[in-house]
Amino acid sequence: MAGSLAIGLLAGSAVAHADAGDILVRARAISIQPDVSTSGVLSTVGAGVNNSIVPELDFTYMATRHIGVELILGTARHTVSSNIGELGRVSLLPPTLLAQYHFNPAGKIRTYVGAGINYTLFYNDNLKAGAQPVSIDRSSVGPALQIGVDVQLTKRVFLNADIKKLWIQTDASAGGVPLGTLKINPLVVGVGVGMKF
């Protein structure tokens, strides 16, 4: 009886693991929680960025059983606030590429950590200070860190929870006059479901 149970547990583990060459696809709901800091006029007016909850899709290619490369795709729209009123809204498209190390690849509960680079495109903005349009840099490049866990449900399907830290910033100006730097640097908390291919 004990031997049968041990064999069953080992078989279950074999079903759960991710192998080299596997592709893991995850769909998450993420909460983007900016950790805002500013300089110049933006500090004087108390510029801030609101939280946002949006969907996210990512693809991980497993180079080995332990090493994966993940591409994260998603977009979000944020309101930029200040102590003189709302400054407008801006959309962010932040594709992020991460190299991951997966612990316990043969288990049904598999944790991982990642580090990589984030490129953010700012678009569809309508920022104004009063009647004066505010211009911002269109892109940002910065590091990204990640920690997460996959919990196997079936041979191919698993639950996922994931936390990322991104470093994102842009410089603002109005009428050619610099207003300062807006650092968004969000914590991104996500939960979702994934499938192994």
Accessible surface in RSA format (square Angstrom, percent):
REM  Atomic radii and reference values for relative SASA: ProtOr
REM  Chains: A
REM  Algorithm: Lee & Richards
REM  Probe-radius: 1.40
REM  Slices: 20
REM RES _ NUM      All-atoms   Total-Side   Main-Chain    Non-polar    All polar
REM                ABS   REL    ABS   REL    ABS   REL    ABS   REL    ABS   REL
RES MET A   1   201.32 104.3 156.25 103.4  45.07 107.3 132.99 113.1  68.34  90.5
RES ALA A   2    82.43  75.8  69.39 107.1  13.03  29.7  74.06 104.3   8.36  22.2
RES GLY A   3    45.65  56.3   0.00   N/A  45.65  56.3  38.51 105.7   7.14  16.0
RES SER A   4    77.95  65.9  64.07  85.5  13.88  32.0  31.88  67.9  46.07  64.5
RES LEU A   5   114.87  64.0 108.71  77.8   6.16  15.5 114.42  80.4   0.45   1.2
RES ALA A   6    49.36  45.4  44.90  69.3   4.47  10.2  48.51  68.3   0.85   2.3
RES ILE A   7   121.86  69.3 121.04  90.2   0.83   2.0 121.36  87.4   0.50   1.4
RES GLY A   8    41.91  51.7   0.00   N/A  41.91  51.7  32.72  89.8   9.19  20.6
RES LEU A   9   119.72  66.7 114.00  81.6   5.72  14.4 116.21  81.6   3.51   9.4
RES LEU A  10   127.15  70.8 122.17  87.4   4.98  12.5 122.69  86.2   4.46  12.0
RES ALA A  11    54.44  50.1  46.07  71.1   8.37  19.0  52.99  74.6   1.45   3.8
RES GLY A  12    17.05  21.0   0.00   N/A  17.05  21.0  16.51  45.3   0.54   1.2
RES SER A  13    36.86  31.1  36.73  49.0   0.13   0.3  11.02  23.5  25.84  36.2
RES ALA A  14    58.53  53.8  45.87  70.8  12.66  28.8  49.64  69.9   8.89  23.5
RES VAL A  15    68.70  45.2  62.14  56.3   6.56  15.8  67.23  58.4   1.47   4.0
RES ALA A  16     0.44   0.4   0.28   0.4   0.16   0.4   0.28   0.4   0.16   0.4
RES HIS A  17    32.42  17.7  32.25  22.4   0.16   0.4  13.05  13.5  19.36  22.5
RES ALA A  18     3.85   3.5   3.85   5.9   0.00   0.0   3.85   5.4   0.00   0.0
RES ASP A  19    58.85  41.2  58.85  58.6   0.00   0.0  18.68  44.0  40.17  40.1
RES ALA A  20    60.46  55.6  38.10  58.8  22.36  50.9  38.52  54.2  21.94  58.1
RES GLY A  21    40.74  50.2   0.00   N/A  40.74  50.2  20.65  56.7  20.09  45.0
RES ASP A  22    23.89  16.7  23.49  23.4   0.40   0.9   0.40   0.9  23.49  23.4
RES ILE A  23    76.12  43.3  76.12  56.7   0.00   0.0  76.12  54.8   0.00   0.0
RES LEU A  24     1.39   0.8   1.39   1.0   0.00   0.0   1.39   1.0   0.00   0.0
RES VAL A  25    33.21  21.9  30.78  27.9   2.43   5.9  30.78  26.7   2.43   6.6
RES ARG A  26     0.09   0.0   0.00   0.0   0.09   0.2   0.09   0.1   0.00   0.0
RES ALA A  27    51.71  47.5  47.04  72.6   4.67  10.6  47.44  66.8   4.27  11.3
RES ARG A  28     7.57   3.2   0.21   0.1   7.36  17.5   3.66   5.0   3.92   2.4
RES ALA A  29    57.29  52.7  49.53  76.4   7.76  17.7  50.78  71.5   6.51  17.3
RES ILE A  30     8.49   4.8   7.77   5.8   0.72   1.7   8.49   6.1   0.00   0.0
RES SER A  31    28.00  23.7  26.64  35.5   1.36   3.1  18.66  39.7   9.34  13.1
RES ILE A  32    15.26   8.7  15.26  11.4   0.00   0.0  15.26  11.0   0.00   0.0
RES GLN A  33    64.03  35.8  61.23  44.8   2.79   6.6  14.32  30.5  49.71  37.7
RES PRO A  34    23.18  16.9   0.20   0.2  22.98  83.5   0.20   0.2  22.98 142.8
RES ASP A  35    89.17  62.5  82.81  82.4   6.36  15.0  18.94  44.6  70.23  70.0
RES VAL A  36    47.31  31.1  17.06  15.4  30.24  72.9  17.06  14.8  30.24  82.0
RES SER A  37    55.78  47.1  49.01  65.4   6.77  15.6  47.65 101.5   8.12  11.4
RES THR A  38    40.07  28.5  11.49  11.6  28.58  68.1   3.91   5.3  36.15  54.7
RES SER A  39    51.97  43.9  47.95  64.0   4.02   9.3  44.45  94.6   7.52  10.5
RES GLY A  40    50.00  61.7   0.00   N/A  50.00  61.7  36.59 100.4  13.41  30.0
RES VAL A  41    71.71  47.2  70.08  63.4   1.63   3.9  70.52  61.3   1.19   3.2
RES LEU A  42    11.44   6.4  11.44   8.2   0.00   0.0  11.44   8.0   0.00   0.0
RES SER A  43    54.95  46.4  35.85  47.8  19.10  44.0  33.12  70.5  21.82  30.6
RES THR A  44   108.64  77.3  83.60  84.8  25.04  59.7  67.17  90.2  41.47  62.7
RES VAL A  45    22.96  15.1  22.43  20.3   0.52   1.3  22.96  19.9   0.00   0.0
RES GLY A  46    41.35  51.0   0.00   N/A  41.35  51.0  26.28  72.1  15.07  33.7
RES ALA A  47     9.88   9.1   0.48   0.7   9.40  21.4   0.48   0.7   9.40  24.9
RES GLY A  48    16.52  20.4   0.00   N/A  16.52  20.4  16.52  45.3   0.00   0.0
RES VAL A  49    17.70  11.6   0.96   0.9  16.74  40.3   1.76   1.5  15.94  43.2
RES ASN A  50    66.58  45.9  56.10  54.2  10.48  25.2  37.29  89.7  29.29  28.3
RES ASN A  51    88.96  61.4  75.75  73.2  13.21  31.8  20.99  50.5  67.98  65.7
RES SER A  52    15.98  13.5   8.58  11.5   7.40  17.0   8.47  18.0   7.50  10.5
RES ILE A  53   135.96  77.4 108.28  80.7  27.68  66.7 108.28  78.0  27.68  75.1
RES VAL A  54    24.04  15.8  19.59  17.7   4.45  10.7  24.04  20.9   0.00   0.0
RES PRO A  55   106.82  77.8 102.52  93.5   4.29  15.6 103.44  85.4   3.38  21.0
RES GLU A  56    12.12   7.0   5.64   4.3   6.48  15.4   4.33   8.4   7.79   6.4
RES LEU A  57    72.65  40.5  71.41  51.1   1.24   3.1  71.86  50.5   0.80   2.1
RES ASP A  58     0.05   0.0   0.05   0.0   0.00   0.0   0.00   0.0   0.05   0.0
RES PHE A  59    76.66  38.4  74.31  46.0   2.34   6.1  74.42  45.1   2.24   6.4
RES THR A  60     0.20   0.1   0.00   0.0   0.20   0.5   0.20   0.3   0.00   0.0
RES TYR A  61   113.75  53.1 112.27  63.9   1.49   3.9  76.66  57.6  37.09  45.7
RES MET A  62     0.58   0.3   0.58   0.4   0.00   0.0   0.58   0.5   0.00   0.0
RES ALA A  63    48.55  44.6  30.93  47.7  17.62  40.1  31.79  44.8  16.75  44.4
RES THR A  64    65.06  46.3  64.51  65.4   0.55   1.3  62.85  84.4   2.21   3.3
RES ARG A  65    93.85  39.4  91.25  46.5   2.61   6.2  38.20  52.2  55.65  33.7
RES HIS A  66    68.09  37.2  68.08  47.3   0.01   0.0  43.61  44.9  24.48  28.5
RES ILE A  67    71.08  40.5  71.08  53.0   0.00   0.0  71.08  51.2   0.00   0.0
RES GLY A  68     0.00   0.0   0.00   N/A   0.00   0.0   0.00   0.0   0.00   0.0
RES VAL A  69    62.90  41.4  59.33  53.7   3.57   8.6  59.33  51.6   3.57   9.7
RES GLU A  70     0.00   0.0   0.00   0.0   0.00   0.0   0.00   0.0   0.00   0.0
RES LEU A  71    71.38  39.8  70.76  50.6   0.63   1.6  70.76  49.7   0.63   1.7
RES ILE A  72     7.15   4.1   7.10   5.3   0.05   0.1   7.10   5.1   0.05   0.1
RES LEU A  73    69.14  38.5  67.36  48.2   1.79   4.5  67.81  47.6   1.33   3.6
RES GLY A  74    22.65  27.9   0.00   N/A  22.65  27.9  19.92  54.7   2.72   6.1
RES THR A  75    62.49  44.4  54.51  55.3   7.97  19.0  55.03  73.9   7.46  11.3
RES ALA A  76     6.14   5.6   2.07   3.2   4.06   9.2   6.14   8.6   0.00   0.0
RES ARG A  77    66.47  27.9  58.60  29.9   7.88  18.8  37.74  51.6  28.74  17.4
RES HIS A  78     1.68   0.9   1.68   1.2   0.00   0.0   0.14   0.1   1.54   1.8
RES THR A  79    28.21  20.1  27.97  28.4   0.24   0.6  15.88  21.3  12.32  18.6
RES VAL A  80     6.07   4.0   6.07   5.5   0.00   0.0   6.07   5.3   0.00   0.0
RES SER A  81    52.08  44.0  52.08  69.5   0.00   0.0  32.73  69.7  19.36  27.1
RES SER A  82    17.72  15.0   0.00   0.0  17.72  40.8   3.40   7.2  14.32  20.1
RES ASN A  83   110.34  76.1  69.24  66.9  41.09  98.9  46.02 110.8  64.32  62.2
RES ILE A  84   115.33  65.6  75.95  56.6  39.38  94.9  86.05  62.0  29.28  79.5
RES GLY A  85    36.89  45.5   0.00   N/A  36.89  45.5  34.36  94.3   2.52   5.7
RES GLU A  86   118.67  68.1  83.18  62.9  35.49  84.5  27.13  52.5  91.54  74.7
RES LEU A  87    18.30  10.2  15.90  11.4   2.40   6.0  17.20  12.1   1.09   2.9
RES GLY A  88    10.33  12.7   0.00   N/A  10.33  12.7   9.93  27.2   0.41   0.9
RES ARG A  89    96.62  40.6  96.62  49.3   0.00   0.0  26.20  35.8  70.42  42.7
RES VAL A  90     6.06   4.0   6.06   5.5   0.00   0.0   6.06   5.3   0.00   0.0
RES SER A  91     5.79   4.9   5.79   7.7   0.00   0.0   0.85   1.8   4.95   6.9
RES LEU A  92     6.77   3.8   6.77   4.8   0.00   0.0   6.77   4.8   0.00   0.0
RES LEU A  93    68.81  38.3  68.81  49.2   0.00   0.0  68.81  48.3   0.00   0.0
RES PRO A  94    24.19  17.6  22.02  20.1   2.17   7.9  22.02  18.2   2.17  13.5
RES PRO A  95    39.26  28.6  35.45  32.3   3.81  13.8  36.02  29.7   3.23  20.1
RES THR A  96     2.36   1.7   1.49   1.5   0.87   2.1   1.18   1.6   1.18   1.8
RES LEU A  97    86.44  48.1  83.79  59.9   2.65   6.7  83.79  58.8   2.65   7.1
RES LEU A  98     0.74   0.4   0.03   0.0   0.71   1.8   0.74   0.5   0.00   0.0
RES ALA A  99    63.25  58.2  53.52  82.6   9.73  22.1  53.94  76.0   9.31  24.7
RES GLN A 100     3.73   2.1   0.00   0.0   3.73   8.9   2.30   4.9   1.42   1.1
RES TYR A 101    89.20  41.6  87.38  49.7   1.82   4.7  57.78  43.4  31.43  38.7
RES HIS A 102     5.34   2.9   5.34   3.7   0.00   0.0   1.63   1.7   3.71   4.3
RES PHE A 103    91.57  45.8  90.17  55.9   1.39   3.6  91.57  55.5   0.00   0.0
RES ASN A 104    84.32  58.1  68.74  66.4  15.58  37.5  28.33  68.2  55.99  54.1
RES PRO A 105    14.82  10.8  14.28  13.0   0.54   2.0  14.82  12.2   0.00   0.0
RES ALA A 106    40.28  37.0  39.23  60.5   1.05   2.4  39.85  56.1   0.43   1.1
RES GLY A 107    11.20  13.8   0.00   N/A  11.20  13.8  11.15  30.6   0.04   0.1
RES LYS A 108   108.85  53.1 103.90  63.8   4.95  11.8  53.25  47.9  55.61  59.2
RES ILE A 109   106.34  60.5 100.82  75.1   5.52  13.3 100.82  72.6   5.52  15.0
RES ARG A 110     6.18   2.6   6.15   3.1   0.03   0.1   1.75   2.4   4.42   2.7
RES THR A 111    61.51  43.7  61.20  62.0   0.31   0.7  48.20  64.7  13.30  20.1
RES TYR A 112     0.11   0.1   0.04   0.0   0.07   0.2   0.04   0.0   0.07   0.1
RES VAL A 113    60.28  39.7  59.76  54.1   0.52   1.2  59.76  51.9   0.52   1.4
RES GLY A 114     8.02   9.9   0.00   N/A   8.02   9.9   3.55   9.8   4.47  10.0
RES ALA A 115    53.30  49.0  47.58  73.4   5.72  13.0  47.79  67.3   5.51  14.6
RES GLY A 116    29.41  36.3   0.00   N/A  29.41  36.3  19.04  52.3  10.37  23.2
RES ILE A 117    94.06  53.5  92.95  69.2   1.11   2.7  92.95  66.9   1.11   3.0
RES ASN A 118     0.00   0.0   0.00   0.0   0.00   0.0   0.00   0.0   0.00   0.0
RES TYR A 119    97.94  45.7  97.06  55.2   0.88   2.3  72.40  54.4  25.54  31.5
RES THR A 120     0.00   0.0   0.00   0.0   0.00   0.0   0.00   0.0   0.00   0.0
RES LEU A 121    63.13  35.2  63.13  45.2   0.00   0.0  63.13  44.3   0.00   0.0
RES PHE A 122     1.59   0.8   1.36   0.8   0.23   0.6   1.36   0.8   0.23   0.7
RES TYR A 123    81.19  37.9  79.41  45.2   1.79   4.6  62.54  47.0  18.65  23.0
RES ASN A 124    95.95  66.2  75.88  73.3  20.07  48.3  20.22  48.7  75.73  73.2
RES ASP A 125    35.76  25.0  10.93  10.9  24.83  58.7   0.22   0.5  35.54  35.4
RES ASN A 126    88.96  61.4  73.53  71.1  15.44  37.2  38.56  92.8  50.40  48.7
RES LEU A 127    13.67   7.6   9.01   6.4   4.67  11.7   9.01   6.3   4.67  12.6
RES LYS A 128   107.97  52.7 105.13  64.5   2.84   6.8  48.99  44.1  58.98  62.8
RES ALA A 129    37.39  34.4  27.23  42.0  10.16  23.1  28.54  40.2   8.85  23.5
RES GLY A 130    70.45  86.9   0.00   N/A  70.45  86.9  45.93 126.0  24.52  54.9
RES ALA A 131    98.13  90.2  69.01 106.5  29.12  66.2  75.48 106.3  22.64  60.0
RES GLN A 132    82.78  46.3  78.98  57.7   3.80   9.1  28.38  60.4  54.40  41.3
RES PRO A 133    78.48  57.2  76.77  70.0   1.71   6.2  76.77  63.4   1.71  10.6
RES VAL A 134    13.62   9.0   7.72   7.0   5.90  14.2   7.89   6.9   5.73  15.5
RES SER A 135    66.45  56.2  63.23  84.4   3.23   7.4  28.85  61.4  37.61  52.7
RES ILE A 136    17.10   9.7   4.68   3.5  12.42  29.9   7.80   5.6   9.30  25.2
RES ASP A 137    69.78  48.9  63.68  63.4   6.10  14.4  17.14  40.3  52.64  52.5
RES ARG A 138   119.62  50.2 113.88  58.1   5.74  13.7  61.10  83.5  58.52  35.5
RES SER A 139    50.15  42.4  36.48  48.7  13.68  31.5   2.61   5.6  47.54  66.6
RES SER A 140     9.87   8.3   2.03   2.7   7.84  18.1   8.19  17.4   1.68   2.4
RES VAL A 141    97.39  64.1  65.11  58.9  32.27  77.8  65.11  56.6  32.27  87.5
RES GLY A 142     9.58  11.8   0.00   N/A   9.58  11.8   9.58  26.3   0.00   0.0
RES PRO A 143    77.03  56.1  73.70  67.2   3.33  12.1  76.39  63.1   0.64   4.0
RES ALA A 144     0.64   0.6   0.05   0.1   0.59   1.4   0.05   0.1   0.59   1.6
RES LEU A 145    91.93  51.2  91.58  65.5   0.35   0.9  91.93  64.6   0.00   0.0
RES GLN A 146     9.08   5.1   0.00   0.0   9.08  21.6   2.55   5.4   6.52   4.9
RES ILE A 147    99.65  56.7  98.68  73.5   0.97   2.3  98.68  71.1   0.97   2.6
RES GLY A 148     7.72   9.5   0.00   N/A   7.72   9.5   6.07  16.7   1.64   3.7
RES VAL A 149    38.48  25.3  38.43  34.8   0.06   0.1  38.43  33.4   0.06   0.1
RES ASP A 150     0.54   0.4   0.54   0.5   0.00   0.0   0.00   0.0   0.54   0.5
RES VAL A 151    52.13  34.3  52.13  47.2   0.00   0.0  52.13  45.3   0.00   0.0
RES GLN A 152    17.01   9.5   4.66   3.4  12.35  29.4   4.17   8.9  12.84   9.7
RES LEU A 153    99.65  55.5  65.99  47.2  33.66  84.6  69.29  48.7  30.36  81.7
RES THR A 154    79.11  56.3  67.67  68.6  11.44  27.3  74.59 100.2   4.52   6.8
RES LYS A 155   128.92  62.9 123.68  75.9   5.24  12.5  67.44  60.7  61.48  65.5
RES ARG A 156   116.80  49.0 116.22  59.2   0.57   1.4  34.66  47.4  82.14  49.8
RES VAL A 157    37.93  25.0  37.93  34.3   0.00   0.0  37.93  33.0   0.00   0.0
RES PHE A 158     0.50   0.3   0.50   0.3   0.00   0.0   0.50   0.3   0.00   0.0
RES LEU A 159    85.64  47.7  85.61  61.2   0.04   0.1  85.64  60.1   0.00   0.0
RES ASN A 160     6.01   4.1   0.00   0.0   6.01  14.5   2.16   5.2   3.85   3.7
RES ALA A 161    40.85  37.6  38.95  60.1   1.90   4.3  39.35  55.4   1.49   4.0
RES ASP A 162     2.91   2.0   0.00   0.0   2.91   6.9   1.09   2.6   1.81   1.8
RES ILE A 163    75.43  42.9  74.30  55.3   1.14   2.7  74.30  53.5   1.14   3.1
RES LYS A 164     3.22   1.6   2.50   1.5   0.71   1.7   3.22   2.9   0.00   0.0
RES LYS A 165    46.17  22.5  45.12  27.7   1.05   2.5  35.72  32.2  10.45  11.1
RES LEU A 166     9.89   5.5   9.89   7.1   0.00   0.0   9.89   6.9   0.00   0.0
RES TRP A 167    86.97  34.9  84.36  40.8   2.61   6.1  63.21  33.7  23.76  38.5
RES ILE A 168     3.70   2.1   2.34   1.7   1.36   3.3   2.97   2.1   0.74   2.0
RES GLN A 169    80.41  45.0  78.49  57.4   1.91   4.6  19.17  40.8  61.24  46.4
RES THR A 170     4.99   3.5   1.81   1.8   3.18   7.6   4.99   6.7   0.00   0.0
RES ASP A 171    64.63  45.3  61.85  61.6   2.78   6.6  22.88  53.9  41.74  41.6
RES ALA A 172     7.50   6.9   4.03   6.2   3.47   7.9   4.89   6.9   2.61   6.9
RES SER A 173    32.53  27.5  32.40  43.2   0.13   0.3  13.98  29.8  18.56  26.0
RES ALA A 174    14.63  13.5   8.76  13.5   5.87  13.4   9.57  13.5   5.05  13.4
RES GLY A 175    66.18  81.6   0.00   N/A  66.18  81.6  34.24  94.0  31.94  71.5
RES GLY A 176    70.28  86.7   0.00   N/A  70.28  86.7  36.21  99.4  34.08  76.3
RES VAL A 177    93.16  61.3  92.31  83.6   0.85   2.1  93.16  80.9   0.00   0.0
RES PRO A 178   106.00  77.3  94.44  86.1  11.56  42.0  94.86  78.3  11.14  69.2
RES LEU A 179    23.88  13.3  23.01  16.5   0.87   2.2  23.88  16.8   0.00   0.0
RES GLY A 180    17.04  21.0   0.00   N/A  17.04  21.0  14.92  41.0   2.12   4.7
RES THR A 181    28.90  20.6  28.55  28.9   0.35   0.8   8.20  11.0  20.70  31.3
RES LEU A 182    15.07   8.4  15.07  10.8   0.00   0.0  15.07  10.6   0.00   0.0
RES LYS A 183    86.17  42.0  86.17  52.9   0.00   0.0  29.04  26.1  57.13  60.9
RES ILE A 184     3.04   1.7   3.04   2.3   0.00   0.0   3.04   2.2   0.00   0.0
RES ASN A 185    22.94  15.8  22.94  22.2   0.00   0.0   0.47   1.1  22.47  21.7
RES PRO A 186     2.86   2.1   2.86   2.6   0.00   0.0   2.86   2.4   0.00   0.0
RES LEU A 187    68.74  38.3  68.74  49.2   0.00   0.0  68.74  48.3   0.00   0.0
RES VAL A 188     4.40   2.9   4.40   4.0   0.00   0.0   4.40   3.8   0.00   0.0
RES VAL A 189    52.30  34.4  49.38  44.7   2.92   7.0  49.38  42.9   2.92   7.9
RES GLY A 190     1.67   2.1   0.00   N/A   1.67   2.1   1.13   3.1   0.54   1.2
RES VAL A 191    93.58  61.6  91.69  83.0   1.89   4.6  91.69  79.7   1.89   5.1
RES GLY A 192    21.21  26.2   0.00   N/A  21.21  26.2  16.83  46.2   4.38   9.8
RES VAL A 193    69.20  45.5  67.92  61.5   1.28   3.1  67.92  59.0   1.28   3.5
RES GLY A 194     3.97   4.9   0.00   N/A   3.97   4.9   3.22   8.8   0.75   1.7
RES MET A 195    76.85  39.8  76.63  50.7   0.22   0.5  58.49  49.7  18.36  24.3
RES LYS A 196    25.04  12.2  25.04  15.4   0.00   0.0  11.87  10.7  13.17  14.0
RES PHE A 197   122.54  61.3  95.75  59.3  26.78  69.7 118.77  72.0   3.77  10.8
END  Absolute sums over single chains surface
CHAIN  1 A     9612.5       7942.4       1670.1       6850.1       2762.5
END  Absolute sums over all chains
TOTAL          9612.5       7942.4       1670.1       6850.1       2762.5
